[in-house]
Amino acid sequence: MGEKASKVNWIVSDITEFKPHSSFDVWHDRATFHFLTTDGQIIKYIKQATKFVSGYLVIGTFSQNGPKKCSGLEIKQYNEEELTSELKKGFDKIRCVSEDHTTPFNTIQNFLFCSFKRQLTVKPAIPSPTS
């Protein structure tokens, strides 16, 4: 990205403890979501993303053809339908693609990359005063 990298808000955090101070037009997650293996962790992530993403969410996670562990840690694999289902309350899928990633150890890991758009929420009508 060169000089443009300074225009990106780079954040390193434990997603289950992340406390944003603003919303994000674009949230890009490359290889975090698949490390969330409990319902509680996944719920926290989706709650944070739904609350703080105002535009687009991109997630790269291990596909069902990918590894079952990463860096010695258990992971959760996804297919397009499963990932879309996890995010259906808050996001509409735009597109998903699978990609083989060659690691520095010359092994192949299959990823699923999906992009989503934040659903517009309809605010309840404010009742008008009666005369």
Buried (B, 14 or more C-beta within 10 A) or exposed (E): EEEEEEEEEEEEEEBBEBEBEEEBEEBBBEBBBBBBEEEEBBEBBBEBBBEBBEEBBBBBBBBEBBBEEBEEEEBBBBBBEBBBEBBEEBBEBEEBEBEEEEEEEEEEBBBBBBBBEBEEEEEEEEEEEEE
